[in-house]
Amino acid sequence: MEPNILEKSKKIHLIGVGGTGMSGLAQLLMAMDKKVSGSDNNPSKVLRKLKRKGIKVFSPQKEKNINKDTELVIHSYAILPDNPEYKKAVEYMIPIISYPEAVGCVMESRTGVAVAGTHGKTTTSSLLVSILKTAGCSPSFLIGGEIKNIGNSEVGKGDLLIVEACEYKKAFLNYKPRIGIITAIEEDHLDYYKNIEEIKKAFSDFSKNIKELIIYNGEDKNVRDIIKKSDRKDIISYGINKGNWRAENIKFFKNVSEFDCIVRGKKEAVVRMGISGAHNVKNALAAIICARHLDVPWDSIKEGLKNFGGIHRRSEILGRVGRITVMDDYAHHPTEIKCTLKCIKNRFPDSRIIVVFQPHQYSRTRFLLKEFAMSFSDADKVVVPDIYFVRDSIIEQKFVNAKMLVEKIRKNGKEALYLPSFDEIVEYLCEIVQRDDVIITVGAGTVDKIAHSMLKKLRKKGYKNVDKKT
């Protein structure tokens, strides 16, 4: 990539601008006085929002959307070289860079905070954003989930840039942040990485890019391994039982957590926040450490966590009808599923929990099949539709399918059912659902459509709405 290419370019086109990160990047580029255009094949609210902000948006993607006077093209990882706009940019010899390369360029002129890890990136980033906004820091941010009442991205007035740093295809190696957070390292993206050692090597390389401070989960063995080998001194660990910063006297009240924040053996504060689970306590610790390093006062930290409204598709209650609770969660890795279901079981101890899990990627399902099958210990029933096809070759479909996962779940002593289509699942759930049941859709694909469809169907049947918070 040509040095300072983003700084030099005035007219920039983004292919796949409707994506979570790309739409935020488009707005950041506008704030940098760039002339921005973009395209996406899927019309959405995001595209309409970008148009209202003055960004020229094309849909669908066509060769004619690329002009010879375009100085730079940025593409999302979902865009392949056979894309018509990508091919036209190549023909016109326009420089082309990826989304993470572009974000890395933006970060060069800002105070960057990059949150990396197999799990917890979105929640940790979101908690940090909530704290910083409460403190009046006005950060810019690009994260993978939508913070309730805030969004997934924003162009702030301050110098801070908070980004979610994904390890897929080593994307996070494009970032050189002032502060880096590493929440967890596990096997994932095995369609790209060969094994856990390759993944650890990528995280180790990422840690070398962090300029000032590494904040890391001291209870994750893989994370500890790479930190030990780095020989860095500018590090702070966190955890519940291990770490320089720890959480003690943890209490959970439905969907609220409270804990004492202990810094090197000394109690610094009592913290309360509107999300539950031990994993989220650790996510909060990481955000708190970062905020304190940025000189955010404790009062702002406590207020920012207390007022945190949660994230869409993260243990989100979509509705309650006739004492039936319908939820949705983005979990798509075995560890994430276990944590999510444990929290739900603690919150609804007397309810029957019915999980609709749509595996995300054939390759991920194949490589982690055993682990997925063991993830549903806190579920009473599991329903599995066909695997969500994305980023896989057609050949991958020959090696694994949803029926295989269902069989393994049953062997672990859980009731499991394969129903290929969303419509079949909605019909089935509406037939078997009982008072006080909790239905939760789980997965990174479009499985939340089942939850929304079920709510509509139950309302049509005469079930009355109940306050989501009760």
N, C-alpha and C positions, 0 to 999 in steps of 0.2 A: 504494500500500500504506500502510495506517495505521501511523504511527510506533509502535515498541515493541509491535507487535501480538503477537509471540511471547512477550514478557515478560509481557504482560497475560493471556494465555490459559492456562487451567489444563487444560481438557479438549480434547485435540487428536486428530484422526483423519487418518491418512495413506492416501491412495488409491494403490495400487501399491507397497505396503510390502515386497514381495518383491524389489524391485530392489536392485542393488548399493549405491547411495548411500542410498536410502530406508530400508533396513533398518538401516544405521549411524546415520542421523539419528534413527530411532525410539529407539534405545538412548541416544543423546545426550540426547534430550528426557526420557527416563525419569530419567537422572542429574540433570536439572534440576528434578526433582520434579513433572513433568507427568504427568497421567493420559492414557496413550497407548493408542490402538487403531489398527488398520489393516486393510487388505483387499488381496487379490490373487486374480486368477482362476486362477493356476497354483500348485497345492500344491507345496511344495518343502521341502528341509532348512532353508532360511532361515526359513520360516514356523514350522517346528517349534522352531527355536532361539529365535525371538522369543517364542513361547508359553511356553517354559521360563523365560524371563526375566520373565514376568508381563505381557506385552503381549497384550491381547485381539485375536485375529486372526480375520477373517472370510474365507471362501472358499466360493463365488464372491462377486463384488461385486453387492450388491443395495441398492435404495433403503432398505430397513428397517435397514440397518447405520448409517444416519445418524440421530442423535437431535437433537431440538430444543435440548437442553442442550449440544450440542457447540459449543465456542467458536471453533474454528479448524479448517479443512480444508487439508491440504497434499497436492498431487498431483505425480506425476512427469510429465516431458514426454511420456511415452507415453500419458497419460490425456487424452482429448479431452472437450469440453463435452457430448457426447452420452452420456457414461458415466452410469449410473443414480445412482450416489452423488454425482457432481458436480452433476447436475440437481437432486437432492433438497437439496443444500447451498444451491444458488441459490434454490430455493423457500423454504427456511427462513431465507434471508438471512444465512447463516453466512459470515463472511469466508473467502475462498479465496486461497491463495498457492501458488506453485510451489516445487519442491525447492530450486533455487538461491536463491530469495528467502529461504527459511527458513534455509538454511545461512549466508547473509549476515547474518541476524539473530543467529544463534548466534555468529558470528565477532566481532560488535561487542563482546562482553564477554570476548574471549579474545585471546591473542597469535596472530594468524593468519599462516600461511604458505600461499600459493596458488601451485601449480605449473601453468603454462599452456604451451601449444605444440601444434602440429599433431602432433608425435610426441614420445615420451619422457616424457610426463607421469607415467604409471604407474610406470615404472622409477625415475625420479628421486625421486618421492614415496616409493616403497618403500625405496630406499636411504637416504633421509633418516630415515624411520621406524626402520629397523634401527639406524642410528647413534644416534639419540636414545634409543631403548629401551636400548641397550647402555650409554649414558652415565647411565642412571637418571632421565631426564627425564620419563618416563611421559606421552607426548603422547597426545592424542585425534587420530584421523585418519579421513578418509573418502576412499578412493581407488577407482579403477576396476578394479583387479585384485586377486587374492587372493595375498598374500604367503605363501609356504609356511611352515607352522607358526605363523603369526600371524593371517592373515585379511585381509579388505578394510576392516575398520573396528574401532575400539576406543574405549572411553571411558577416558581416562587420568586420573591423579590430578593432573597438572600443568596449567598454564595454556595450553600450546601446543595449537593446532589446525592440523593439516596437511590440506589439501584439494587435490584435483585440480580444476583450474579449466578447464572445457570452454568453448570458444568458440561452440559451436552455439547459435544464436538469441541470441547475446551473453549467455549465461548468466553468464559470469564477471564481467560488469559489476555484479553484485549483491554482489561481494566487495570489501572494503576491508582487505586484509591489511597487516600490518606489513612483511612481506617477500614479494616476488613473484619468481618464477623464470619466464623465458621461454626455452624450449628450441629452438623452431623455428617458422617461419611459412611455410606453403605453401598452395596451393589445396586446399580440402576443403570439405565441406558446401555445395556449390554449388547445392543445392536451396534454400538460404536466402540465401547471399551471391551477388551478381552476378559478382564478379571478385576478383582478389587485392588490389586497392586497397581494396575494402570490408572485406576481412579484415584488412588492415593497419590500417585506421582503427579497427576494433574492438579490436585489440591495443593500439593507441596509447591509446585511451580506458581500457583496463584498466590500462595503466602509470600513468595519472594517479591511479588509485585506490590505488596502492601508497604506504603512508605513510612508510616508512623506507629500504628498500634494494631496488634492482632488480638481480637477478643474471641475466645474459643471455648467450646463445651468440654470441660475437664472430665466429664463422665463418659465420653465417647472414646473408646480405645483407639479407633482408627485416626481420629483427630489428634489424640495425644501422641500417637506414633509420629505423625508428620511434624508436629511442633517440636518434639524432642530432637529430631534430626535437623531442624532448621537452625538450632543454636541461636535463636533470637532472644533478646532480653526484653524487648518492648512488647510484652505479652501479658494478658490478664485472662485467667480461667474462671469459669462459673459452673455451678451445678447445685444439686440439692444436698448431696453427701460429700462431694469433692469440689474444690475450687477456691480461688481467692475470694470470690463473691459467692455467697450461698443463700438459699432460701430456707428458713426454719419456721416452725410453728405454722405450717401450711394448713389452711382451712378452706373447704369448698362448701358453698351454699348454693345449691342448684347450679346456676350458670355464673356464679361469682367466685373469685379466688381471693384469698387474703394471706399474706405471709410477711414475716420479718425479713428484712434485707440485711444480711450480715456481711460486713466488709473486713476481711482479714481478722475475724474473731470478734469484731465490734458491731453491735446493732446500730444501724444508721437510720432506718425508717421502717414503718409499717405500711405496706402497699396493698391496695385493693383494686381489683380490675374486673371487668364484666365478661370474662371468658374463663373457662374451667380447664382442669387437667394439669397433671404434673409437667407434661411436655410444654404447655403454655407458660407455666411458671418459669421454666428455664428460658423460653423465648423472651419473656419479660426481663429477666436478669440481663440478657445480652443487650437488649435495648436500653436498659437503665445504665449499664456500664458505659455504653457509647455516649449517651446523653450527658452523663457526669463528666466524661472526658472533654466534651464540648462546652463545659461550664454551665450546663443547664441546672438551675436550682432545684432542690428536692421538692419544693411546693409545686412547681410546674410539672415535674415528673409524676408525682402522685395524682395531680389533677388530670394530666393527659391519659394516664392509665385508667383512672376511675371513669372518665368520660368516653373511653374507647367503645365504639358501638359494634365492633365485630366486623367480619368480612363476609361478603356474599359467597356462598358455596363453601363455607367453613362451619360445619355443624349448625347450619342456618335453619331455623324454623320457618317454613314457608306458609304454614297455616294450621289451624286447629279447628276441626269440624266435628261436632257431636262427641267430644272427648277423644277424638282420634288425632294424634299429632303427626304431621307430615314434615319431614326434614330433608335436607340435601347436604352432601359434602363432596369435596373435590378429591378426596383421598384416592390415590391410584398406585400406592406401594404397600406391601404387607405391613410394614411398621406403622404407617399412617393409618391404615384401617384399624389395626389393633388399638391405637391410642384413641381414635375417634369413637369406636364402639365402647371402650372402657368408660369414657366420659359420659356417653349417653346412658349406659347402664347405671352409673352413679347418680345421674340426674333423674332417671326414671326407673328406680329399683324394682317397682312392682308391675311394670308394664312388659307386655310381650314385644320384643324388638324384631321387626321384620326388615331384612336388608335386601335391597335390590342392587347388586353389584355388577357393573359392566366393566370387564377388563379393558384396559387401555393399551393397545398394541399387542399384536400376536407375539412378537419377539419377547417383550417384557413378560407376558403370560407364560411363555415357554420356559424362559430362563428361571423364573421365580415361581413356578407352578406349585411346588411343595410348600413354599412359604405362604403363598396366597391361600392355599387350602387350610392352613393352620391359623388364619387371621380372624376367624369368626367365632371365637370361643364365647363372646358376650352376645351373640345373636341367637334368637330362637328359631329363625327360619331364614334361609338365603335363597333368593331367586336370581338367576343369572341369564341375561340375554346374550345374543351373539357378541363376540369381541369387537370393540371399536377399532376400525381399520384406519391407521394413520402411520405414516413414515415407515411402512413395512413393504417388502416386496411380496408379490403374489405367492412366491414359493413358501414364505413363512406360514401361510394359511394351511399348508399341508401337514405341518408339524404339530399343531395344537388347535384345540377348539374349546368352546364353552362347555360342552358335555364332559370333556375330560376333567375340567376343573370341578364340575358338579360331583362327579364320581369320587374325586379325592376328598372333597368336603364331607361327603357322606361317610367315607372311611374314617374320618376323624370324629364321627359320632354326631354330626349336625344334620338337621333336616335341610335338604337342598333340592332345588327344582330348576330344570332348564326350560325356559320358554323363549323362543328365538326373537319374537317381535315385541316392541313396546306396547302395541295395542293389546296383545294377549296378556301381557303382564298387568296392565291397568284393569282389564276385565277380571282377571284372577284375584287381584288384591281387593277389588270392590266386593267380590263374593265372599272372601274369607275374613275380611277385616272385622275386628271386634272393638267394643268400647275399651278405652284406655290403651289401645295399641299405639306403638310408635313405628311409623314407616319411614325408612330413610333410604334415599337413593345415593349411591356412592360410585364415584368414578370421574375421570377427567374429560370424558366425552360429553355426549348430549343426553346422558341418562336422567338429568334433572327434568326433562320433558315428561317423564313418567310421573314424577311427583306433582307437577303442575296439572297434568291431565287428570290424575286421580282426584285432586282437590275439586276440580270443576265437576267431575262426575258425581262425587259425594254430595256436593251442594245441590246439584240437579235432583238428587234422590231425596232431598229435603233435610239433609243434615245442616244444623245451624252453626254459623261461625262462632268461635270462642277466641278471646283475646290471646294472641301468640305468647304473651309473657306469662300467662298463668299456668 
